[in-house]
Amino acid sequence: MIPVRGGGGTATTRPRLGEVASVFARYGNLTFGGGSATIGVLQREIETKRPWINRDQFRLCYGLSRLTPGTNLLAFCTAAGWLTRGWSGAAVALLAASLPCSVIAVAVTAVFELWARNQWAKVALHGALAAAVGIIFYTCWHLTRSSLRRSNALRITFVWTGSIMLQTVFKVAPIRVLLLAALVGAAWPRQDS
């Protein structure tokens, strides 16, 4: 790894492409609970454990991944790969995080078709769904707790509550909610105190 300076003044390291492939293949394919859970694990791996990107870069990747159509996890991996190694890092991270799990998804779908009429399998799927929702709530907490400071509480509560209201009451499309939240964030910057 080669030390480099990342955005926000935090020192980061430039991994080898093999390291990028290893991390994104391992955590992109073996973390269960959906894209949000995987991104939470990847945050720990590439920001905290291996300082490949800093917190501001992570937030940039995460925000951009939410604004792109399609699978947010793959958009996140591509952006993070880009920041670590440019085009080659983006391609390696995307392929490492998507090819193995695609093969697994095809195999699981084939097995699911065999089990679809089994009562025990249906009960197991309901339990897995409940666990997935719990993992999503934990991931939300994990991703936002670093921003939760007394100076930011009003801003975060406003954006969070406003997002829920816009989605549930006014049926505003998710992309518009994200864009409105970005505008609020730009107009009402966070206080790091």
KOLRO-945973 format. One record per atom (N, C-alpha, C): atom name; residue number from 1; residue in three letters; x, y, z. Coordinates in steps of 0.001 Angstrom, whole numbers. Layout:
<atoms>
at	i	aa	x	y	z
CA	NUM	ALA	X	Y	Z
...
</atoms>
This chain:
<atoms>
at	i	aa	x	y	z
N	1	MET	832	-1177	0
CA	1	MET	0	0	0
C	1	MET	877	1240	0
N	2	ILE	459	2247	-756
CA	2	ILE	1185	3495	-880
C	2	ILE	399	4581	-158
N	3	PRO	1002	5297	821
CA	3	PRO	271	6364	1511
C	3	PRO	-41	7518	559
N	4	VAL	-1252	8056	635
CA	4	VAL	-1666	9228	-133
C	4	VAL	-2489	10115	781
N	5	ARG	-2741	11352	352
CA	5	ARG	-3602	12251	1118
C	5	ARG	-5003	12159	559
N	6	GLY	-5973	11955	1439
CA	6	GLY	-7364	11908	1008
C	6	GLY	-8039	13238	1233
N	7	GLY	-9269	13383	713
CA	7	GLY	-10062	14584	942
C	7	GLY	-10311	14765	2423
N	8	GLY	-10428	15992	2850
CA	8	GLY	-10677	16257	4258
C	8	GLY	-9408	16232	5091
N	9	GLY	-8207	16082	4432
CA	9	GLY	-6956	16147	5159
C	9	GLY	-6555	14872	5865
N	10	THR	-7315	13809	5756
CA	10	THR	-6998	12574	6437
C	10	THR	-6118	11706	5548
N	11	ALA	-5044	11169	6110
CA	11	ALA	-4163	10303	5340
C	11	ALA	-4872	8999	5011
N	12	THR	-4764	8586	3768
CA	12	THR	-5322	7305	3343
C	12	THR	-4222	6518	2650
N	13	THR	-4462	5259	2409
CA	13	THR	-3480	4431	1719
C	13	THR	-4065	3929	415
N	14	ARG	-3195	3719	-562
CA	14	ARG	-3612	3235	-1881
C	14	ARG	-3352	1730	-1935
N	15	PRO	-4418	927	-1938
CA	15	PRO	-4232	-529	-1936
C	15	PRO	-3853	-1060	-3319
N	16	ARG	-3302	-2258	-3327
CA	16	ARG	-3057	-2951	-4584
C	16	ARG	-4393	-3472	-5105
N	17	LEU	-4482	-3696	-6406
CA	17	LEU	-5739	-4164	-7000
C	17	LEU	-6173	-5513	-6425
N	18	GLY	-5216	-6366	-6101
CA	18	GLY	-5549	-7651	-5486
C	18	GLY	-6214	-7478	-4132
N	19	GLU	-5760	-6469	-3372
CA	19	GLU	-6383	-6179	-2081
C	19	GLU	-7808	-5661	-2268
N	20	VAL	-7999	-4801	-3268
CA	20	VAL	-9340	-4280	-3567
C	20	VAL	-10257	-5445	-3927
N	21	ALA	-9782	-6326	-4809
CA	21	ALA	-10591	-7481	-5221
C	21	ALA	-10934	-8363	-4029
N	22	SER	-9966	-8613	-3176
CA	22	SER	-10186	-9488	-2025
C	22	SER	-11241	-8928	-1074
N	23	VAL	-11110	-7651	-713
CA	23	VAL	-12046	-7048	241
C	23	VAL	-13446	-6971	-343
N	24	PHE	-13575	-6482	-1575
CA	24	PHE	-14910	-6334	-2155
C	24	PHE	-15543	-7685	-2477
N	25	ALA	-14754	-8673	-2842
CA	25	ALA	-15318	-10012	-3072
C	25	ALA	-15781	-10634	-1759
N	26	ARG	-14956	-10526	-731
CA	26	ARG	-15286	-11127	560
C	26	ARG	-16526	-10485	1173
N	27	TYR	-16521	-9178	1289
CA	27	TYR	-17614	-8509	2003
C	27	TYR	-18803	-8211	1095
N	28	GLY	-18573	-8041	-188
CA	28	GLY	-19674	-7814	-1118
C	28	GLY	-20491	-9057	-1386
N	29	ASN	-19919	-10220	-1139
CA	29	ASN	-20595	-11471	-1456
C	29	ASN	-20949	-12310	-241
N	30	LEU	-20356	-12032	889
CA	30	LEU	-20594	-12867	2064
C	30	LEU	-21254	-12122	3218
N	31	THR	-21712	-10886	2988
CA	31	THR	-22437	-10138	4008
C	31	THR	-23913	-10230	3675
N	32	PHE	-24700	-10682	4630
CA	32	PHE	-26126	-10842	4394
C	32	PHE	-26895	-9701	5041
N	33	GLY	-28055	-9398	4491
CA	33	GLY	-28893	-8333	5028
C	33	GLY	-29137	-7225	4022
N	34	GLY	-28659	-7399	2800
CA	34	GLY	-28912	-6414	1760
C	34	GLY	-27776	-5430	1589
N	35	GLY	-27984	-4509	649
CA	35	GLY	-26954	-3539	310
C	35	GLY	-26552	-2641	1453
N	36	SER	-27523	-2196	2246
CA	36	SER	-27197	-1290	3361
C	36	SER	-26305	-1972	4391
N	37	ALA	-26606	-3217	4701
CA	37	ALA	-25776	-3958	5654
C	37	ALA	-24367	-4148	5096
N	38	THR	-24268	-4447	3810
CA	38	THR	-22966	-4652	3186
C	38	THR	-22168	-3358	3175
N	39	ILE	-22824	-2248	2871
CA	39	ILE	-22127	-963	2869
C	39	ILE	-21645	-630	4278
N	40	GLY	-22428	-969	5288
CA	40	GLY	-21992	-753	6673
C	40	GLY	-20737	-1539	6996
N	41	VAL	-20675	-2782	6552
CA	41	VAL	-19483	-3611	6784
C	41	VAL	-18309	-3061	5981
N	42	LEU	-18573	-2671	4731
CA	42	LEU	-17497	-2113	3912
C	42	LEU	-16961	-811	4500
N	43	GLN	-17824	-24	5147
CA	43	GLN	-17346	1199	5798
C	43	GLN	-16290	851	6847
N	44	ARG	-16584	-143	7657
CA	44	ARG	-15634	-551	8687
C	44	ARG	-14331	-1033	8043
N	45	GLU	-14449	-1767	6950
CA	45	GLU	-13267	-2362	6324
C	45	GLU	-12405	-1350	5578
N	46	ILE	-13021	-438	4795
CA	46	ILE	-12210	427	3928
C	46	ILE	-11996	1832	4484
N	47	GLU	-12745	2200	5521
CA	47	GLU	-12527	3514	6134
C	47	GLU	-11816	3380	7479
N	48	THR	-12256	2435	8302
CA	48	THR	-11730	2324	9664
C	48	THR	-10558	1348	9741
N	49	LYS	-10774	121	9325
CA	49	LYS	-9751	-915	9468
C	49	LYS	-8585	-712	8498
N	50	ARG	-8900	-466	7248
CA	50	ARG	-7894	-181	6230
C	50	ARG	-8187	1240	5752
N	51	PRO	-7403	2205	6066
CA	51	PRO	-7753	3588	5710
C	51	PRO	-7570	3885	4217
N	52	TRP	-8379	3233	3382
CA	52	TRP	-8298	3458	1943
C	52	TRP	-9032	4731	1553
N	53	ILE	-10115	5035	2256
CA	53	ILE	-10847	6279	2035
C	53	ILE	-11136	6893	3404
N	54	ASN	-11358	8184	3433
CA	54	ASN	-11663	8819	4707
C	54	ASN	-13183	8976	4851
N	55	ARG	-13621	9527	5965
CA	55	ARG	-15057	9645	6258
C	55	ARG	-15792	10488	5213
N	56	ASP	-15202	11616	4793
CA	56	ASP	-15857	12446	3789
C	56	ASP	-15977	11715	2457
N	57	GLN	-14956	10967	2078
CA	57	GLN	-15016	10192	839
C	57	GLN	-16066	9090	943
N	58	PHE	-16148	8437	2109
CA	58	PHE	-17180	7422	2303
C	58	PHE	-18564	8043	2123
N	59	ARG	-18783	9182	2760
CA	59	ARG	-20088	9843	2654
C	59	ARG	-20398	10233	1216
N	60	LEU	-19391	10674	480
CA	60	LEU	-19581	11002	-930
C	60	LEU	-20012	9764	-1709
N	61	CYS	-19294	8660	-1523
CA	61	CYS	-19643	7406	-2218
C	61	CYS	-21057	6959	-1853
N	62	TYR	-21372	7023	-578
CA	62	TYR	-22686	6591	-111
C	62	TYR	-23781	7475	-695
N	63	GLY	-23590	8788	-639
CA	63	GLY	-24589	9707	-1187
C	63	GLY	-24785	9517	-2677
N	64	LEU	-23680	9405	-3418
CA	64	LEU	-23790	9199	-4862
C	64	LEU	-24468	7870	-5192
N	65	SER	-24189	6849	-4386
CA	65	SER	-24804	5545	-4654
C	65	SER	-26314	5592	-4474
N	66	ARG	-26799	6462	-3603
CA	66	ARG	-28237	6603	-3378
C	66	ARG	-28909	7395	-4485
N	67	LEU	-28148	8183	-5205
CA	67	LEU	-28718	8996	-6274
C	67	LEU	-28702	8304	-7627
N	68	THR	-27993	7188	-7731
CA	68	THR	-27907	6500	-9019
C	68	THR	-29006	5456	-9144
N	69	PRO	-29477	5243	-10366
CA	69	PRO	-30481	4185	-10549
C	69	PRO	-29825	2812	-10428
N	70	GLY	-30620	1816	-10129
CA	70	GLY	-30107	452	-10041
C	70	GLY	-29690	93	-8632
N	71	THR	-28787	-842	-8544
CA	71	THR	-28362	-1377	-7262
C	71	THR	-27391	-426	-6574
N	72	ASN	-27798	86	-5418
CA	72	ASN	-26976	1046	-4679
C	72	ASN	-25647	451	-4236
N	73	LEU	-25647	-825	-3860
CA	73	LEU	-24410	-1458	-3414
C	73	LEU	-23362	-1445	-4521
N	74	LEU	-23761	-1787	-5732
CA	74	LEU	-22791	-1818	-6824
C	74	LEU	-22309	-416	-7164
N	75	ALA	-23188	567	-7076
CA	75	ALA	-22767	1956	-7301
C	75	ALA	-21774	2382	-6224
N	76	PHE	-22035	1996	-4971
CA	76	PHE	-21115	2329	-3882
C	76	PHE	-19748	1675	-4121
N	77	CYS	-19744	397	-4435
CA	77	CYS	-18476	-312	-4655
C	77	CYS	-17690	311	-5796
N	78	THR	-18375	686	-6865
CA	78	THR	-17708	1315	-8004
C	78	THR	-17097	2654	-7599
N	79	ALA	-17855	3464	-6860
CA	79	ALA	-17337	4766	-6424
C	79	ALA	-16152	4598	-5479
N	80	ALA	-16269	3684	-4522
CA	80	ALA	-15167	3461	-3580
C	80	ALA	-13939	2911	-4308
N	81	GLY	-14156	2007	-5257
CA	81	GLY	-13041	1493	-6056
C	81	GLY	-12361	2591	-6857
N	82	TRP	-13169	3504	-7391
CA	82	TRP	-12634	4641	-8140
C	82	TRP	-11732	5492	-7242
N	83	LEU	-12184	5769	-6031
CA	83	LEU	-11384	6599	-5131
C	83	LEU	-10089	5916	-4705
N	84	THR	-10095	4594	-4632
CA	84	THR	-8878	3894	-4198
C	84	THR	-7866	3713	-5316
N	85	ARG	-8336	3431	-6561
CA	85	ARG	-7411	3099	-7656
C	85	ARG	-7833	3616	-9024
N	86	GLY	-8771	4537	-9117
CA	86	GLY	-9184	5055	-10421
C	86	GLY	-10021	4042	-11187
N	87	TRP	-9899	4092	-12524
CA	87	TRP	-10716	3206	-13371
C	87	TRP	-10505	1733	-13047
N	88	SER	-9266	1330	-12866
CA	88	SER	-9004	-88	-12598
C	88	SER	-9608	-498	-11259
N	89	GLY	-9526	361	-10244
CA	89	GLY	-10134	56	-8951
C	89	GLY	-11642	-34	-9041
N	90	ALA	-12257	867	-9834
CA	90	ALA	-13713	839	-10020
C	90	ALA	-14149	-471	-10665
N	91	ALA	-13436	-880	-11708
CA	91	ALA	-13796	-2122	-12414
C	91	ALA	-13592	-3339	-11516
N	92	VAL	-12472	-3392	-10820
CA	92	VAL	-12184	-4537	-9943
C	92	VAL	-13198	-4625	-8812
N	93	ALA	-13498	-3502	-8167
CA	93	ALA	-14461	-3509	-7056
C	93	ALA	-15847	-3934	-7544
N	94	LEU	-16271	-3404	-8681
CA	94	LEU	-17587	-3763	-9230
C	94	LEU	-17666	-5245	-9555
N	95	LEU	-16686	-5766	-10264
CA	95	LEU	-16703	-7185	-10638
C	95	LEU	-16574	-8095	-9423
N	96	ALA	-15709	-7735	-8494
CA	96	ALA	-15520	-8567	-7300
C	96	ALA	-16772	-8609	-6438
N	97	ALA	-17506	-7498	-6387
CA	97	ALA	-18706	-7442	-5555
C	97	ALA	-19948	-7979	-6256
N	98	SER	-19888	-8210	-7563
CA	98	SER	-21112	-8608	-8268
C	98	SER	-21088	-9998	-8900
N	99	LEU	-20003	-10430	-9457
CA	99	LEU	-20011	-11716	-10161
C	99	LEU	-20268	-12918	-9250
N	100	PRO	-19520	-13083	-8164
CA	100	PRO	-19775	-14260	-7315
C	100	PRO	-21199	-14295	-6752
N	101	CYS	-21713	-13146	-6290
CA	101	CYS	-23058	-13170	-5710
C	101	CYS	-24128	-13378	-6775
N	102	SER	-23850	-13028	-8016
CA	102	SER	-24797	-13303	-9102
C	102	SER	-24941	-14799	-9315
N	103	VAL	-23829	-15500	-9270
CA	103	VAL	-23865	-16963	-9401
C	103	VAL	-24626	-17573	-8223
N	104	ILE	-24359	-17062	-7021
CA	104	ILE	-25055	-17546	-5824
C	104	ILE	-26554	-17276	-5940
N	105	ALA	-26946	-16090	-6435
CA	105	ALA	-28367	-15739	-6568
C	105	ALA	-29087	-16683	-7521
N	106	VAL	-28438	-17053	-8609
CA	106	VAL	-29046	-18001	-9556
C	106	VAL	-29231	-19358	-8883
N	107	ALA	-28229	-19809	-8158
CA	107	ALA	-28329	-21104	-7472
C	107	ALA	-29409	-21083	-6393
N	108	VAL	-29476	-20018	-5608
CA	108	VAL	-30489	-19914	-4548
C	108	VAL	-31892	-19865	-5152
N	109	THR	-32044	-19173	-6268
CA	109	THR	-33344	-19114	-6934
C	109	THR	-33786	-20497	-7387
N	110	ALA	-32863	-21270	-7911
CA	110	ALA	-33195	-22631	-8338
C	110	ALA	-33634	-23475	-7146
N	111	VAL	-32927	-23354	-6027
CA	111	VAL	-33297	-24103	-4824
C	111	VAL	-34635	-23605	-4278
N	112	PHE	-34854	-22293	-4316
CA	112	PHE	-36109	-21730	-3818
C	112	PHE	-37303	-22278	-4588
N	113	GLU	-37171	-22437	-5872
CA	113	GLU	-38270	-22995	-6671
C	113	GLU	-38627	-24396	-6193
N	114	LEU	-37650	-25147	-5761
CA	114	LEU	-37916	-26485	-5241
C	114	LEU	-38616	-26429	-3878
N	115	TRP	-38300	-25414	-3071
CA	115	TRP	-38831	-25303	-1715
C	115	TRP	-40101	-24467	-1618
N	116	ALA	-40508	-23829	-2684
CA	116	ALA	-41588	-22837	-2637
C	116	ALA	-42880	-23365	-2023
N	117	ARG	-43135	-24624	-2110
CA	117	ARG	-44383	-25191	-1592
C	117	ARG	-44226	-25824	-212
N	118	ASN	-43030	-25802	336
CA	118	ASN	-42756	-26403	1631
C	118	ASN	-43108	-25413	2750
N	119	GLN	-43974	-25833	3678
CA	119	GLN	-44424	-24963	4760
C	119	GLN	-43272	-24510	5656
N	120	TRP	-42342	-25408	5964
CA	120	TRP	-41199	-25053	6807
C	120	TRP	-40327	-23995	6128
N	121	ALA	-40173	-24105	4835
CA	121	ALA	-39376	-23120	4095
C	121	ALA	-40044	-21747	4149
N	122	LYS	-41370	-21707	4068
CA	122	LYS	-42092	-20440	4144
C	122	LYS	-41902	-19781	5511
N	123	VAL	-41963	-20577	6569
CA	123	VAL	-41755	-20049	7915
C	123	VAL	-40330	-19515	8054
N	124	ALA	-39363	-20249	7521
CA	124	ALA	-37966	-19812	7582
C	124	ALA	-37780	-18488	6839
N	125	LEU	-38438	-18319	5690
CA	125	LEU	-38322	-17076	4931
C	125	LEU	-38917	-15891	5696
N	126	HIS	-40012	-16114	6417
CA	126	HIS	-40595	-15042	7229
C	126	HIS	-39632	-14632	8346
N	127	GLY	-38974	-15605	8949
CA	127	GLY	-37971	-15293	9976
C	127	GLY	-36794	-14530	9391
N	128	ALA	-36356	-14933	8204
CA	128	ALA	-35249	-14236	7544
C	128	ALA	-35639	-12801	7200
N	129	LEU	-36885	-12592	6794
CA	129	LEU	-37355	-11249	6486
C	129	LEU	-37322	-10366	7730
N	130	ALA	-37783	-10885	8853
CA	130	ALA	-37758	-10120	10104
C	130	ALA	-36324	-9769	10492
N	131	ALA	-35415	-10708	10333
CA	131	ALA	-34015	-10443	10651
C	131	ALA	-33427	-9397	9706
N	132	ALA	-33798	-9445	8432
CA	132	ALA	-33298	-8467	7459
C	132	ALA	-33743	-7053	7828
N	133	VAL	-34976	-6906	8283
CA	133	VAL	-35457	-5585	8711
C	133	VAL	-34648	-5103	9917
N	134	GLY	-34377	-5990	10856
CA	134	GLY	-33546	-5626	12007
C	134	GLY	-32152	-5199	11590
N	135	ILE	-31574	-5888	10625
CA	135	ILE	-30242	-5542	10129
C	135	ILE	-30264	-4172	9466
N	136	ILE	-31332	-3865	8740
CA	136	ILE	-31452	-2556	8095
C	136	ILE	-31490	-1455	9152
N	137	PHE	-32268	-1650	10234
CA	137	PHE	-32318	-643	11299
C	137	PHE	-30948	-465	11946
N	138	TYR	-30251	-1566	12201
CA	138	TYR	-28907	-1453	12788
C	138	TYR	-27980	-685	11844
N	139	THR	-28044	-985	10548
CA	139	THR	-27183	-324	9576
C	139	THR	-27460	1169	9531
N	140	CYS	-28738	1539	9580
CA	140	CYS	-29082	2970	9613
C	140	CYS	-28435	3636	10819
N	141	TRP	-28515	3008	11961
CA	141	TRP	-27915	3556	13176
C	141	TRP	-26400	3648	13020
N	142	HIS	-25781	2602	12507
CA	142	HIS	-24331	2559	12339
C	142	HIS	-23844	3669	11408
N	143	LEU	-24583	3920	10329
CA	143	LEU	-24164	4915	9351
C	143	LEU	-24393	6352	9824
N	144	THR	-25359	6559	10729
CA	144	THR	-25662	7927	11145
C	144	THR	-25092	8313	12502
N	145	ARG	-24716	7375	13319
CA	145	ARG	-24314	7727	14685
C	145	ARG	-23089	8633	14744
N	146	SER	-22187	8540	13765
CA	146	SER	-21010	9403	13794
C	146	SER	-21375	10871	13556
N	147	SER	-22531	11126	12943
CA	147	SER	-22968	12499	12693
C	147	SER	-23833	13042	13818
N	148	LEU	-24246	12177	14729
CA	148	LEU	-25156	12600	15791
C	148	LEU	-24394	13324	16890
N	149	ARG	-24491	14602	16842
CA	149	ARG	-23920	15455	17879
C	149	ARG	-25007	16445	18260
N	150	ARG	-24908	16978	19429
CA	150	ARG	-25926	17925	19901
C	150	ARG	-26102	19058	18894
N	151	SER	-25015	19525	18287
CA	151	SER	-25087	20644	17345
C	151	SER	-25805	20269	16045
N	152	ASN	-25887	18990	15735
CA	152	ASN	-26531	18529	14503
C	152	ASN	-27893	17891	14740
N	153	ALA	-28330	17775	15960
CA	153	ALA	-29557	17035	16272
C	153	ALA	-30777	17605	15568
N	154	LEU	-30939	18910	15567
CA	154	LEU	-32108	19517	14931
C	154	LEU	-32094	19277	13429
N	155	ARG	-30948	19450	12805
CA	155	ARG	-30802	19248	11364
C	155	ARG	-31114	17802	10981
N	156	ILE	-30524	16858	11703
CA	156	ILE	-30737	15444	11399
C	156	ILE	-32194	15052	11624
N	157	THR	-32785	15511	12707
CA	157	THR	-34192	15206	12990
C	157	THR	-35094	15788	11908
N	158	PHE	-34805	17009	11476
CA	158	PHE	-35600	17648	10421
C	158	PHE	-35531	16852	9122
N	159	VAL	-34336	16487	8694
CA	159	VAL	-34172	15752	7439
C	159	VAL	-34806	14366	7551
N	160	TRP	-34578	13684	8650
CA	160	TRP	-35110	12336	8839
C	160	TRP	-36637	12352	8843
N	161	THR	-37222	13227	9656
CA	161	THR	-38681	13314	9751
C	161	THR	-39283	13786	8432
N	162	GLY	-38656	14785	7829
CA	162	GLY	-39146	15282	6545
C	162	GLY	-39116	14216	5468
N	163	SER	-38076	13403	5448
CA	163	SER	-37971	12326	4452
C	163	SER	-39082	11301	4619
N	164	ILE	-39339	10933	5862
CA	164	ILE	-40415	9966	6124
C	164	ILE	-41765	10552	5715
N	165	MET	-42001	11795	6083
CA	165	MET	-43279	12449	5739
C	165	MET	-43461	12565	4228
N	166	LEU	-42417	13000	3535
CA	166	LEU	-42521	13142	2085
C	166	LEU	-42830	11809	1415
N	167	GLN	-42225	10735	1909
CA	167	GLN	-42438	9411	1326
C	167	GLN	-43804	8837	1671
N	168	THR	-44175	8876	2937
CA	168	THR	-45391	8180	3367
C	168	THR	-46657	9002	3174
N	169	VAL	-46616	10275	3495
CA	169	VAL	-47825	11094	3425
C	169	VAL	-48027	11676	2031
N	170	PHE	-46967	12229	1465
CA	170	PHE	-47098	12930	189
C	170	PHE	-46698	12088	-1017
N	171	LYS	-46224	10866	-786
CA	171	LYS	-45859	9918	-1850
C	171	LYS	-44858	10506	-2853
N	172	VAL	-43890	11254	-2345
CA	172	VAL	-42854	11841	-3187
C	172	VAL	-41864	10736	-3563
N	173	ALA	-41443	10724	-4805
CA	173	ALA	-40504	9708	-5294
C	173	ALA	-39193	9775	-4518
N	174	PRO	-38574	8618	-4243
CA	174	PRO	-37330	8599	-3459
C	174	PRO	-36229	9503	-4014
N	175	ILE	-36077	9570	-5326
CA	175	ILE	-35009	10412	-5889
C	175	ILE	-35255	11873	-5557
N	176	ARG	-36512	12296	-5550
CA	176	ARG	-36820	13680	-5199
C	176	ARG	-36567	13937	-3715
N	177	VAL	-36884	12954	-2883
CA	177	VAL	-36613	13099	-1446
C	177	VAL	-35111	13255	-1223
N	178	LEU	-34311	12432	-1895
CA	178	LEU	-32857	12523	-1761
C	178	LEU	-32330	13865	-2246
N	179	LEU	-32854	14344	-3360
CA	179	LEU	-32406	15633	-3876
C	179	LEU	-32795	16772	-2934
N	180	LEU	-34020	16715	-2395
CA	180	LEU	-34437	17733	-1421
C	180	LEU	-33559	17688	-166
N	181	ALA	-33240	16473	303
CA	181	ALA	-32371	16339	1473
C	181	ALA	-30984	16896	1173
N	182	ALA	-30491	16681	-45
CA	182	ALA	-29192	17234	-431
C	182	ALA	-29230	18756	-421
N	183	LEU	-30326	19335	-889
CA	183	LEU	-30467	20789	-860
C	183	LEU	-30498	21315	570
N	184	VAL	-31225	20616	1439
CA	184	VAL	-31263	21017	2854
C	184	VAL	-29862	20913	3452
N	185	GLY	-29158	19815	3139
CA	185	GLY	-27797	19647	3647
C	185	GLY	-26852	20737	3168
N	186	ALA	-27017	21173	1915
CA	186	ALA	-26168	22240	1384
C	186	ALA	-26504	23591	2026
N	187	ALA	-27794	23818	2257
CA	187	ALA	-28218	25092	2835
C	187	ALA	-28012	25142	4342
N	188	TRP	-27971	23977	4974
CA	188	TRP	-27886	23891	6438
C	188	TRP	-26741	22938	6781
N	189	PRO	-25504	23346	6584
CA	189	PRO	-24359	22427	6777
C	189	PRO	-24234	21932	8200
N	190	ARG	-23631	20756	8338
CA	190	ARG	-23473	20162	9674
C	190	ARG	-22405	20912	10453
N	191	GLN	-22539	20841	11743
CA	191	GLN	-21594	21499	12642
C	191	GLN	-20712	20416	13271
N	192	ASP	-19425	20485	13017
CA	192	ASP	-18491	19521	13620
C	192	ASP	-17900	20135	14866
N	193	SER	-18563	19851	15992
CA	193	SER	-18057	20397	17252
C	193	SER	-17934	19316	18274
</atoms>
